[in-house]
Amino acid sequence: MTQKTALFRADASQTMGSGHIMRCLTLANALKEVNYKCEFACRQIPKELIKLIEDSSHNITILPEVNSDSSNEIANLVHSHWLECTQSLDAEHCIALSPKPRKWSMVIVDHYALDRQWERKIAPYCKRILAIDDLADRHHHCDFLLDQNLGRDPNDYLNIVPLNCIKMVGPSYALLRPEFAEIRHTSLARHRSADLNNIIISIGGTDENNITFQILKQLLISPSLGNASITIIMGSQTSLIETIIAEAELSNREITVLTNVSNMAELIAASDLAIGAAGGTAWERCCLGVPSLIIVTAKNQIEGANALNQSGAAIIIEKSATKLPSIETFLKQDNLSEKLSKMSAAASLITDGHGAARVVHKITVNKESNIILRKANAKDKDLLYTWVNDCQVRKNALNTATIPYYNHEQWFSEKLKDTDGCHLLIVENTIGQKIGQIRFDHITGSKWELSYSIALEFRGAGLGEKMLVPAIETLGRLHKNITVQARVKKHNLKSRRIFEKLNFNLSSSSQIEYDVYEFHYI
């Protein structure tokens, strides 16, 4: 099978920040997992980010420098000055990289200075285009549109993307690295009761306005900070880094200054309060349920910051503390622990860390594509353990208690051996992503009980009906004249709707706590 290819067009600088490159790298790594070969085309990018891309096994091309008079094209975009050349010339430089005579399978563009003019020029050289945006301030010529910001409405793009464009809008599509989802459960448990023992400051990879230093100065004179330690995360190119390190060494407080860290999720999870920018890192903190004081470092962050503030997940502060609540005002609250716990709970509802998987599924799997059912095997043990203890799965289960791993191991082994009384199926899509599981347990005679679950990252995609139909048909081919039965809790409206849509009938054997749905397959 021919390997699919993807070109990413994004830049990074003191002015642009590093967020565009970082979220593109997260998506590139997710595409690599489904056999895409990814390459980056960048005009401006610091050396440390070049190394990060190369260390992730992606190619990167630095686009040619241009003469100043080559940028005489009408600059009609707010951020046109970011590009340093015309859109036409930038597109030509990218086209020169195309895998002729083949086309790129996908081009992903994440750049405020590029719009439909660039995308139309690149379109003949690729099969599909994904535009990543935060502003909804310019037209796009794209097949997919991703805007991961809280408070954004898909209708904001109604007249500026093609009618058939698939829009992925909101922080459920936030492009976070896998480690955030991996430690989310542990972090949320830690933040249910919160004392202020560690504050983390992370303004971003560039911190053009030296906000980190100003925040540190505020914290060092705070009478309300107690014995809390401070962890500062910075990019190695931050201008006042030496001054901040010197300030930390002089202080009696425990202050750790780190640069270019590779364990960001772990560091955020270990903090009780984060102070940071209102950009892409805000979703990392929300995923881990960490309360935040946020600072708007760019105009494009204003809407997202206001939405986070309104959600209760974060509070907007200003580094000067002249207009909005200062850090000290927040810290000196009598009910600070209670406030932190409430902020943590609100933050945890915003994103779950599985956005990259959702995006990959949307842009690589056609609606018409078949899903794949296969028998579970020994390698699926840990995957099923993760799924069975998902909080929503436990809530909808008849037995809501968390399943211990030892019990799961024993149960799983017995189910694999019971080939006559149990059919345990794993559901995958055509690019190998694991979507969920379906289990049929023999009750008596021709009756079988059906239970299923969908992986968190694929919920809400309309996959329930699509995976159950072929599974029931498969069971029907193995056992003639069957009755499939499903017990569904009263509050589980989504599953009830799916079974009703599949023409399951409500049985008279329903109970107070749950309903029983039945379907006769001849």
C-alpha positions in Angstrom: 0.0 0.0 0.0 1.3 3.5 -0.9 2.2 5.6 2.1 0.1 8.7 2.4 1.8 12.1 2.7 1.0 15.3 4.5 2.6 18.8 4.2 2.3 21.1 7.2 2.8 24.9 6.6 3.3 26.8 9.8 5.8 29.3 11.3 7.1 30.3 14.7 8.8 33.4 16.0 8.9 35.8 19.0 5.9 37.6 17.5 3.9 34.5 16.4 4.8 32.3 19.3 5.5 28.6 19.1 1.9 27.3 19.4 1.2 26.9 15.7 4.2 24.6 15.3 3.5 22.7 18.5 -0.1 21.8 17.7 0.9 20.9 14.1 3.6 18.6 15.5 1.0 16.9 17.7 -1.2 16.3 14.7 1.8 15.1 12.6 2.7 12.6 15.3 -0.9 11.3 15.3 -1.0 11.0 11.6 2.3 9.1 11.7 0.6 6.5 13.8 -1.8 5.8 10.9 1.0 5.5 8.4 1.3 9.1 7.1 4.7 10.5 6.1 4.7 14.1 7.3 6.9 17.0 6.3 7.0 20.7 7.4 7.5 23.8 5.3 8.6 26.8 7.5 9.8 30.3 6.7 10.5 31.3 10.3 11.3 28.8 13.0 13.8 28.7 15.9 16.5 26.0 15.9 15.0 24.2 19.0 11.7 23.7 17.2 13.5 22.4 14.1 15.2 19.8 16.3 11.9 18.9 17.9 10.4 18.2 14.5 13.4 16.2 13.3 13.5 14.2 16.6 9.9 13.2 15.8 11.1 11.7 12.5 9.5 14.3 10.3 11.3 16.2 7.5 11.4 20.0 7.5 12.3 22.4 4.7 13.1 26.0 5.4 11.6 28.0 2.6 13.9 30.4 0.7 14.6 33.9 1.8 12.9 36.6 -0.3 13.8 40.2 -1.3 11.8 42.9 0.4 10.3 44.1 -3.0 8.7 40.6 -3.5 6.1 41.5 -0.8 4.4 44.2 -2.8 1.1 42.2 -3.1 -1.8 43.9 -1.5 -1.7 42.9 2.2 -5.4 42.6 3.0 -5.1 40.4 6.1 -4.6 41.6 9.7 -1.5 39.4 10.0 -0.1 39.7 6.4 3.2 41.1 7.9 3.9 37.7 9.4 4.6 36.2 6.0 7.5 38.4 4.7 6.5 37.6 1.1 3.4 37.3 -1.0 1.0 34.4 -0.6 1.6 33.5 -4.2 5.3 33.2 -3.8 4.9 31.3 -0.6 2.6 28.8 -2.3 5.1 28.5 -5.2 7.9 27.6 -2.8 5.7 24.9 -1.2 4.6 23.5 -4.6 8.3 23.0 -5.4 8.3 20.4 -2.6 5.3 18.4 -3.9 5.8 14.7 -4.5 5.3 14.9 -8.3 3.7 13.2 -10.2 1.7 12.3 -7.1 -0.2 14.7 -4.9 0.0 15.2 -1.2 -2.7 13.2 0.6 -3.3 16.2 2.8 -2.0 19.8 3.3 -2.4 21.3 6.7 -2.0 25.1 6.9 -1.8 26.9 10.3 -0.9 30.5 9.5 -2.8 33.7 10.1 -1.2 35.3 7.1 -2.5 32.7 4.6 -6.0 32.4 3.3 -8.0 31.1 0.3 -5.6 32.7 -2.1 -2.7 30.4 -0.9 -5.0 27.5 -0.5 -6.4 27.7 -4.0 -2.9 27.8 -5.5 -1.9 24.7 -3.5 -5.1 22.8 -4.1 -4.1 21.2 -7.5 -1.2 19.5 -5.7 -3.1 17.8 -2.9 -6.2 15.8 -2.3 -7.5 17.6 0.7 -6.7 20.8 2.7 -7.1 21.3 6.4 -7.0 24.9 7.6 -6.3 25.4 11.3 -7.6 28.8 12.5 -8.5 30.7 15.7 -9.8 34.0 14.3 -12.5 33.4 11.8 -11.3 36.6 10.1 -10.5 35.5 6.6 -11.8 33.2 3.8 -10.6 29.6 3.4 -10.6 27.3 0.5 -10.5 24.0 2.4 -12.1 20.6 2.9 -11.7 20.7 6.7 -11.6 23.6 9.2 -10.3 23.2 12.7 -10.8 25.9 15.4 -10.2 24.4 18.9 -11.2 27.5 20.9 -13.8 27.6 23.6 -16.8 29.8 22.8 -16.3 29.5 19.0 -19.5 28.8 17.1 -19.4 26.8 13.8 -21.6 29.5 12.3 -18.7 32.0 12.7 -17.3 30.3 9.6 -20.6 30.0 7.8 -19.8 32.4 4.9 -16.0 32.1 4.9 -15.5 28.4 4.2 -17.0 26.3 1.4 -20.5 24.9 2.0 -19.2 21.3 2.0 -16.3 22.1 4.4 -16.3 19.8 7.5 -15.9 22.1 10.5 -14.3 20.8 13.7 -15.0 23.5 16.3 -14.4 23.7 20.1 -11.8 22.3 22.6 -13.0 18.7 22.2 -10.7 18.9 19.1 -7.8 20.6 20.9 -4.5 19.2 19.7 -2.8 17.9 22.8 0.0 15.5 23.0 -1.0 11.9 24.2 0.7 12.3 27.6 -2.1 14.7 28.7 -4.9 12.2 28.2 -2.7 9.4 29.7 -2.3 11.2 33.1 -5.7 13.0 33.1 -7.4 10.6 35.4 -4.6 10.7 38.0 -4.5 14.5 37.8 -8.2 15.0 38.2 -8.2 12.8 41.3 -5.4 14.8 42.8 -7.2 18.2 42.3 -10.5 17.2 43.8 -9.2 18.6 47.1 -6.7 21.4 46.6 -4.2 23.2 48.9 -1.8 25.6 47.4 1.6 23.9 47.6 3.0 24.5 44.1 2.5 27.2 41.5 3.6 26.7 37.9 4.3 29.7 35.6 4.3 29.0 31.8 3.7 31.9 29.5 4.9 30.1 26.3 8.0 29.3 24.3 8.9 32.9 23.5 7.4 35.3 26.1 8.1 38.3 24.0 6.9 40.8 26.6 8.8 39.3 29.5 5.6 38.6 31.4 7.2 35.7 33.4 9.6 38.0 35.1 6.8 40.4 36.1 4.7 37.6 37.5 7.6 36.3 39.5 8.2 39.7 41.0 4.5 39.8 42.1 4.7 36.4 43.7 7.9 37.1 45.6 6.3 40.1 47.4 3.0 38.3 48.1 2.2 37.9 51.8 -0.5 35.3 50.9 1.7 32.7 49.2 2.7 30.7 52.3 5.3 28.0 51.7 4.2 27.3 48.2 7.0 26.4 45.7 7.2 28.0 42.2 8.1 26.1 39.0 8.9 28.3 36.0 8.8 26.8 32.5 10.5 28.9 29.7 11.8 28.6 26.2 15.6 28.8 26.1 15.4 31.9 23.9 13.5 34.0 26.4 15.3 37.3 26.7 15.3 37.7 30.5 16.0 34.0 31.3 19.4 34.8 33.1 17.7 37.5 35.2 15.0 35.1 36.2 17.4 32.4 37.2 19.4 34.9 39.2 16.3 36.1 41.0 15.3 32.5 41.8 18.8 31.8 43.3 18.6 34.8 45.5 15.1 34.0 46.9 14.5 32.0 50.1 11.5 30.4 48.4 11.9 27.0 46.5 11.9 28.1 42.9 12.8 25.8 40.0 13.5 27.2 36.5 13.2 24.8 33.6 13.7 25.3 29.9 12.6 23.2 26.9 11.0 20.5 29.1 9.8 17.1 27.7 7.5 16.3 30.6 5.1 19.2 30.6 2.0 17.2 31.4 3.7 15.8 34.5 4.8 19.2 35.7 1.4 20.8 35.1 -0.4 17.9 36.9 1.9 18.3 39.9 0.9 22.0 40.3 -2.0 23.4 42.3 -2.3 26.6 40.4 -1.1 27.5 36.9 -0.3 31.1 35.7 -0.1 31.2 32.0 -1.1 32.6 28.7 -4.6 32.1 27.3 -3.4 30.3 24.1 -3.0 26.7 23.3 -1.5 25.7 26.7 -4.8 26.6 28.3 -6.3 23.4 26.9 -3.4 21.4 28.5 -4.3 22.8 31.9 -8.0 22.2 31.4 -7.4 18.6 30.4 -5.5 18.0 33.7 -8.1 19.9 35.7 -5.5 22.5 36.9 -7.0 25.9 38.0 -5.5 28.8 36.1 -4.8 32.5 36.3 -4.6 33.5 32.6 -3.0 36.5 30.9 -3.9 37.7 27.4 -0.6 37.9 25.6 -2.1 38.5 22.1 -5.3 39.9 20.6 -6.4 36.5 19.2 -6.6 35.2 22.8 -9.2 37.6 24.0 -12.3 35.6 23.1 -10.9 32.4 24.4 -9.8 34.0 27.7 -13.2 35.5 28.2 -14.9 32.1 27.6 -12.5 30.4 30.0 -13.2 33.0 32.6 -17.0 32.6 32.1 -16.7 28.8 32.4 -15.2 29.1 35.9 -12.0 27.2 34.8 -9.8 30.3 34.9 -9.6 33.9 36.0 -8.1 36.6 33.8 -5.4 38.7 35.4 -3.3 41.5 34.1 0.4 41.6 34.7 0.1 45.2 35.8 -2.9 44.3 38.1 -4.4 47.8 37.5 -7.7 46.8 35.9 -8.5 43.2 36.6 -8.0 41.0 39.8 -4.4 40.8 40.7 -2.5 37.6 41.7 -2.5 38.8 45.3 -6.3 39.5 45.3 -6.8 35.9 44.2 -4.3 34.3 46.7 -5.7 36.1 49.8 -9.2 34.7 49.5 -10.4 33.0 52.7 -11.9 30.1 50.8 -9.0 29.6 48.4 -9.0 25.8 48.6 -12.7 25.6 47.8 -12.2 28.0 44.9 -9.3 25.9 43.5 -11.4 22.8 43.7 -14.3 24.4 41.9 -12.1 25.8 39.2 -10.5 22.4 38.7 -13.9 20.7 38.2 -14.9 23.4 35.7 -11.6 23.1 33.8 -11.9 19.3 33.5 -15.2 19.6 31.6 -13.7 21.6 28.8 -11.5 19.1 27.0 -10.4 15.4 27.6 -7.1 15.4 25.7 -8.3 13.2 22.8 -8.7 16.0 20.3 -5.9 14.8 18.0 -7.4 11.3 17.6 -10.8 12.9 16.7 -9.2 15.1 14.1 -7.3 12.2 12.5 -10.5 10.2 12.4 -12.4 13.1 10.7 -9.8 13.9 8.1 -8.7 10.4 7.1 -11.9 8.3 7.4 -14.7 8.9 4.9 -18.2 8.5 6.1 -18.7 5.8 3.6 -15.6 3.9 4.9 -16.3 0.5 6.4 -15.4 -0.2 10.0 -13.7 -3.4 10.9 -14.8 -6.0 13.4 -12.3 -8.5 14.8 -12.2 -11.0 17.6 -10.5 -9.7 20.8 -7.2 -11.3 21.6 -4.7 -11.3 24.5 -3.1 -8.1 23.4 -6.4 -6.2 24.0 -6.4 -6.8 27.7 -5.1 -3.5 28.8 -7.1 -1.5 26.2 -10.3 -3.1 27.5 -9.3 -2.4 31.1 -8.9 1.3 30.2 -12.3 1.4 28.4 -14.2 -0.5 31.1 -13.0 1.9 33.9 -13.9 5.0 31.9 -16.1 7.1 34.2 -19.0 7.3 31.7 -18.8 3.6 31.1 -19.0 2.9 34.8 -21.9 5.4 35.2 -23.9 3.5 32.5 -23.0 0.0 33.8 -25.3 -1.9 36.0 -22.4 -2.3 38.4 -20.9 1.2 38.8 -17.9 0.2 40.9 -14.4 0.5 39.5 -13.1 -2.8 38.3 -9.8 -3.9 39.9 -7.1 -5.0 37.4 -6.8 -8.5 38.9 -10.6 -9.1 38.5 -10.4 -7.8 34.9 -7.5 -10.1 34.1 -9.5 -13.1 35.3 -12.7 -12.0 33.6 -10.9 -11.3 30.3 -9.1 -14.7 30.3 -12.5 -16.5 30.9 -14.2 -14.6 28.1 -11.5 -15.4 25.6 -11.8 -19.1 26.5 -15.6 -19.2 26.3 -15.9 -19.2 22.5 -19.3 -20.8 22.6 -20.9 -18.5 25.2 -19.2 -15.2 24.4 -18.3 -13.2 21.3 -16.0 -10.3 22.3 -15.3 -8.0 19.3 -13.0 -5.0 18.9 -14.1 -2.3 16.5 -11.5 -0.5 14.4 -11.7 2.0 11.6 -10.0 1.6 8.2 -6.8 3.3 9.4 -6.4 1.1 12.5 -7.7 3.3 15.2 -9.6 1.4 17.9 -13.1 2.7 18.2 -14.8 0.5 20.8 -15.9 -3.0 21.8 -19.0 -5.1 21.5 -19.8 -8.2 23.5 -22.5 -10.8 23.1 -23.0 -13.1 26.1 -25.3 -16.2 25.7 -28.2 -16.1 28.1 -30.3 -19.2 27.3 -31.6 -20.8 24.2 -31.6 -18.3 21.3 -31.1 -15.3 23.6 -27.9 -13.2 23.7 -27.2 -10.1 25.7 -25.5 -7.2 24.0 -23.2 -4.7 25.7 -20.9 -2.2 24.0 -18.8 0.9 24.6 -17.2 3.5 22.4 -13.7 4.9 23.2 -13.9 8.4 24.7 -12.2 10.0 21.7 -14.8 8.7 19.2 -18.0 9.5 21.2 -20.4 11.9 19.5 -19.3 10.9 16.0 -22.4 8.8 15.2 -20.6 5.5 15.4 -22.9 3.5 17.7 -25.4 2.5 15.0 -22.7 2.0 12.4 -20.8 -0.5 14.6 -23.8 -2.4 16.1 -25.5 -3.3 12.8 -22.6 -5.4 11.3 -22.0 -6.9 14.7 -25.6 -8.1 15.1 -25.5 -9.4 11.5 -22.3 -11.3 12.3 -23.9 -12.9 15.3 -26.9 -13.8 13.2 -24.8 -15.6 10.7 -23.2 -17.7 13.4 -26.5 -18.5 15.3 -29.8 -18.6 13.4 -33.1 -17.1 14.8 -31.6 -15.2 17.6 -33.0 -12.6 20.0 -30.5 -9.9 21.0 -31.2 -8.2 24.3 -29.7 -5.1 25.8 -30.2 -3.6 29.3 -30.0 0.2 29.2 -30.1 2.5 32.3 -33.0 5.0 32.2 -30.6 8.0 32.1 -28.6 6.7 29.2 -30.5 8.5 26.5 -27.9 8.1 23.8 -28.0 4.3 23.9 -31.8 4.3 24.2 -32.0 6.4 21.0 -29.6 4.1 19.2 -31.5 0.9 20.0 -34.8 2.5 19.1 -33.3 3.6 15.8 -32.2 0.0 15.2 -35.8 -1.1 15.7 -35.2 -2.8 19.1 -38.5 -3.1 21.0 -39.0 -2.2 24.7 -39.4 -5.5 26.6 -41.9 -6.1 29.4 -39.0 -7.4 31.5 -37.8 -3.8 32.0 -36.9 -2.9 35.6 -37.1 0.3 37.7 -33.4 1.0 37.2 -33.1 0.0 33.5 -35.0 -0.8 30.4 -34.6 -4.0 28.4 -34.6 -3.7 24.6 -35.0 -6.8 22.3 -34.4 -7.4 18.7 -35.3 -10.6 16.8 -32.8 -11.5 14.0 -34.0 -14.2 11.6 
